[in-house]
Amino acid sequence: MDDDTIYKILPVLLCALAIPVSMFFWIGNIAYSKLASDNQDNVIPPTRWLFSLLVPLLLMMYGLKRKGVNKSGAALGFLFAIVLSIASHAYLACLATFFFSSSRATKFRAHLKRKFEEDFQGGEGRRNWAQVICNAGMATQLALLYLLDCGYGERPIDFGQLYRSSWLGIAVMSAFACSNGDTWASELGTVLARGDPFLITNRKRVPRGTNGGVSFIGLVVSFLGGLAIGLSYYLTVRYTVDSKILELSPNQWPVIVFGGVAGLLGSIVDSIIGATLQYSGVDPRGKIVERPGKGVKHICGVRILDNHSVNLISSIITALLMPSVAMQFWNHF
């Protein structure tokens, strides 16, 4: 059986399995709830189980077909998407927005990026399991905490009445906004900016593709990347939460603004760490490399972290900082 036939049959088989698998999880959830307590409020309905299996399946198959992820990345991303969707559909919307927009950004003007990045793969590059962990791992852990502490379901941001769910909601959104903002800055800023970027630690001009190099246009698109995540979160809450609950809650639109702030903050944190703890050099061909070697001229940083580690640390820092920022300024909007 050739690959084309497999890709045609596999989606049908997986979708067919989604119904019995979702029913299995639903029955298991009911059984656990009865054994744990008499409260049935936290029983996840079968429709939610089904939705939280089918939509991640479609995302996984799309990613494989479009060569956005490899098999390991698709498998782990599928599991992460299930957790995020069960916890809150707003979290899944953030993941989907990040996946689609960052994939497009990576392929944007790929021929230019190949000129100055040694390991750039462009349209041929597929996200693996390590990249999935670094970009969505923090958000998924927070979603698990949300499930354990608050239960499932979409809730408005209300630090007065729903402090814990609001804190975790902003944290999850900010983790994705950080990843998306940094990706937009790296993939779009490097080819949209007219001149070379400057190193964020000393403001000296450095070649394009240098870790820690920033430009004005790069900072702007990082804000826009975070804004896209905030917008997806807002729209999901707006159309899934009961209107009567929303009327009694604070304005929800500021989450869009804080998404933009998280994207910008995450990009700045990523650049600072990249400029100091990630090696950047230029080889004899004029391409940026992340390891010393023969003929490589050092630009900045030391070889302690790689790009995946920097992305993970940046998302963790942004996710932990942004809820406090949002809580302080939310009521001023």
C-alpha positions in Angstrom: 0.0 0.0 0.0 1.5 3.3 -1.0 1.7 6.5 1.0 -1.1 8.3 -0.9 -3.5 5.4 -0.2 -2.6 5.4 3.5 -3.3 9.2 3.8 -6.7 8.7 2.2 -7.8 5.8 4.4 -6.2 6.9 7.7 -8.4 9.9 8.3 -11.5 7.8 7.8 -10.4 5.1 10.2 -9.3 7.6 12.8 -12.6 9.6 12.7 -14.5 6.3 12.9 -12.5 5.4 16.0 -13.1 8.8 17.6 -16.7 8.0 18.6 -16.1 4.7 20.5 -12.9 6.2 22.1 -14.7 9.3 23.2 -17.5 7.2 24.7 -14.9 5.1 26.5 -13.4 8.2 28.1 -16.8 9.6 29.0 -17.8 6.3 30.8 -14.4 6.3 32.6 -15.0 9.9 33.7 -18.4 9.0 35.1 -17.0 6.0 36.9 -14.2 8.0 38.5 -16.6 10.8 39.6 -18.8 8.3 41.3 -15.9 6.6 43.1 -14.3 9.9 44.1 -17.4 11.8 45.2 -21.2 12.2 44.8 -20.7 15.5 42.9 -21.4 15.0 39.2 -20.8 18.6 38.1 -17.3 17.7 36.8 -18.4 14.9 34.6 -17.2 15.8 31.1 -20.1 15.2 28.6 -19.6 12.8 25.6 -20.0 15.6 23.1 -17.0 17.3 24.6 -15.0 14.1 24.5 -15.9 13.7 20.9 -15.1 17.2 19.9 -11.8 17.0 21.8 -10.8 14.0 19.8 -12.1 14.9 16.3 -10.7 18.4 16.1 -7.2 17.4 17.2 -7.4 14.5 14.8 -8.1 17.0 11.9 -5.3 19.3 13.0 -2.9 16.3 13.2 -3.8 15.1 9.7 -3.6 18.6 8.3 -0.2 19.1 9.8 1.1 15.8 8.4 -0.4 16.4 4.9 1.0 19.9 4.7 4.3 18.7 6.1 4.1 21.1 9.0 5.0 18.4 11.6 6.7 15.0 11.4 5.1 11.9 12.9 6.6 12.4 16.4 5.5 16.0 16.5 2.0 15.1 15.2 1.5 12.4 17.8 2.6 14.6 20.7 0.7 17.6 19.4 -2.4 15.4 19.1 -2.2 14.5 22.8 -1.5 18.1 23.8 -4.5 19.3 21.7 -6.8 16.8 23.5 -5.8 18.1 26.9 -6.1 21.8 25.9 -9.5 21.2 24.2 -11.0 19.3 27.2 -9.9 22.0 29.6 -11.1 24.9 27.5 -11.9 25.4 23.8 -10.2 28.8 24.1 -6.9 27.0 24.8 -7.4 24.9 21.7 -8.2 28.0 19.6 -4.8 29.5 20.8 -3.0 26.3 19.8 -4.7 26.3 16.3 -3.9 29.9 15.8 -0.3 29.4 16.7 0.1 26.4 14.5 -1.5 27.8 11.4 0.0 31.3 11.6 3.5 30.2 12.6 3.6 27.6 9.8 2.7 30.3 7.3 5.3 32.7 8.8 8.0 30.1 8.5 7.4 29.6 4.8 7.2 33.4 4.1 10.1 34.4 1.8 11.9 31.2 2.6 14.4 31.8 -0.3 15.7 34.9 1.5 16.2 33.1 4.9 18.3 30.4 3.3 20.9 33.0 2.4 21.8 33.8 6.0 20.6 30.9 8.2 22.7 27.7 8.0 20.0 25.3 9.3 16.9 26.9 7.8 14.6 24.4 6.2 11.6 26.5 5.3 8.8 24.6 3.7 10.7 21.3 4.1 11.2 21.8 7.8 8.8 19.8 10.0 8.2 20.4 13.7 9.3 17.4 15.8 8.3 16.4 19.3 11.0 18.6 20.9 9.7 21.7 19.2 6.1 20.8 20.2 7.2 20.5 23.8 9.0 23.8 23.8 6.2 25.7 22.1 3.1 24.1 23.7 4.5 22.2 26.7 4.1 25.0 29.3 0.5 25.8 28.1 -0.5 22.1 28.3 0.8 21.8 31.9 -1.2 24.8 32.9 -4.2 23.4 31.1 -3.8 20.2 33.3 -3.7 22.4 36.4 -6.9 24.1 35.2 -8.6 20.8 34.8 -7.6 19.6 38.3 -8.3 22.9 40.0 -11.2 24.4 38.2 -12.7 21.6 36.1 -13.5 21.8 32.4 -15.2 24.5 30.5 -14.8 28.0 29.2 -14.9 30.8 31.7 -14.6 34.6 31.4 -11.6 36.5 32.7 -12.7 37.8 36.1 -10.0 38.1 38.7 -12.5 39.2 41.4 -14.9 36.2 41.2 -12.9 33.6 39.2 -9.3 34.3 40.3 -7.8 30.9 39.7 -9.4 30.1 36.3 -8.6 33.7 35.2 -4.9 33.4 36.3 -4.5 30.1 34.5 -6.4 31.3 31.4 -4.1 34.4 31.0 -1.1 32.2 31.6 -2.0 29.7 28.9 -2.9 32.4 26.5 0.4 34.2 27.2 2.5 31.1 26.7 1.1 30.7 23.2 1.3 34.4 22.6 5.0 34.3 23.5 5.7 31.4 21.1 3.7 33.0 18.3 5.2 36.5 18.8 8.7 35.2 18.8 8.0 33.1 15.7 6.6 36.0 13.8 9.5 38.2 14.8 12.0 35.6 13.7 10.4 34.5 10.5 8.8 37.8 9.4 11.0 40.5 11.0 14.2 39.2 9.5 12.9 39.5 5.9 10.7 42.6 6.3 13.3 44.8 7.9 15.3 46.8 5.5 18.6 47.0 7.5 20.5 44.6 9.7 19.1 44.2 13.3 20.8 45.4 16.4 21.8 43.2 19.4 19.4 43.7 22.2 22.1 43.7 24.9 24.4 46.4 23.4 22.5 47.8 20.4 25.3 47.1 18.0 24.4 46.1 14.4 24.6 42.3 13.8 23.9 40.2 10.7 20.4 39.0 10.1 19.6 35.7 11.8 21.8 36.4 14.8 20.3 35.2 18.1 19.3 38.2 20.1 19.1 40.5 17.1 16.0 42.7 17.1 14.5 45.3 14.8 11.7 47.8 15.0 9.6 45.8 12.5 10.4 42.6 14.4 9.1 44.0 17.6 6.0 45.2 15.9 5.2 41.9 14.3 5.9 40.1 17.7 3.1 42.3 19.2 0.8 41.5 16.3 1.6 37.7 16.7 0.5 37.9 20.3 -2.5 40.0 19.3 -3.7 37.2 17.0 -3.5 34.7 20.0 -5.4 37.1 22.2 -8.1 37.6 19.6 -8.6 33.9 19.2 -9.0 33.5 22.9 -11.4 36.4 23.1 -13.6 35.2 20.3 -13.8 31.7 21.7 -14.9 33.0 25.1 -17.3 35.5 23.5 -19.2 32.8 21.6 -19.0 29.9 24.1 -19.6 31.4 27.5 -23.3 32.1 28.3 -24.2 35.7 27.6 -25.8 36.2 31.1 -22.4 35.3 32.6 -20.6 37.7 30.3 -22.9 40.5 31.3 -22.0 40.1 34.9 -18.2 39.8 34.1 -15.7 42.6 33.4 -15.0 43.5 29.7 -13.3 40.6 28.0 -11.7 42.5 25.1 -8.6 43.5 27.1 -7.4 39.9 26.7 -6.6 40.8 23.1 -4.3 43.7 24.2 -2.6 41.5 26.8 -2.0 38.9 24.1 -0.1 41.5 22.2 1.9 42.5 25.3 2.7 38.8 25.9 3.9 38.4 22.4 6.1 41.4 22.6 7.4 40.5 26.1 8.1 36.9 25.1 10.1 38.1 22.0 12.2 40.4 24.2 12.9 37.8 26.8 13.7 35.3 24.0 16.1 37.8 22.5 17.9 38.6 25.8 18.4 34.9 26.6 19.5 34.2 23.0 22.0 37.0 23.0 23.7 35.8 26.2 23.2 32.0 26.6 23.0 31.0 22.9 26.0 31.0 20.6 25.9 33.0 17.4 28.7 33.1 14.8 29.2 33.7 11.1 30.9 31.1 9.0 33.1 31.8 5.9 30.0 31.5 3.7 28.4 34.4 5.6 25.7 32.2 7.2 24.8 32.3 10.9 25.7 29.2 12.9 25.0 28.2 16.5 28.3 26.5 17.2 32.0 27.4 17.0 34.1 25.8 14.3 36.9 26.4 11.8 36.6 29.8 10.3 33.6 30.8 12.4 33.7 34.3 13.7 32.0 34.8 17.1 29.3 37.4 17.2 27.7 37.0 20.7 26.6 34.5 23.4 28.0 31.4 24.9 27.0 27.8 23.9 24.8 26.9 26.8 21.3 26.7 25.4 19.9 25.8 22.0 17.0 27.5 20.2 14.4 25.0 21.6 15.6 25.6 25.2 15.4 29.3 24.7 11.8 29.1 23.4 10.7 26.9 26.3 12.3 29.2 29.0 10.8 32.3 27.4 7.3 30.8 27.3 7.6 29.8 31.0 8.7 33.3 32.1 6.0 35.0 30.0 3.3 32.7 31.3 4.2 33.3 34.9 4.6 37.1 34.6 1.6 38.0 32.5 -1.3 37.0 34.9 0.1 39.5 37.5 0.4 42.2 34.8 -3.1 41.6 33.6 -4.5 41.6 37.1 -3.0 45.0 37.8 -4.2 46.8 34.7 -7.4 44.9 33.7 -9.8 47.3 35.5 -8.2 50.3 33.9 -9.7 49.4 30.5 
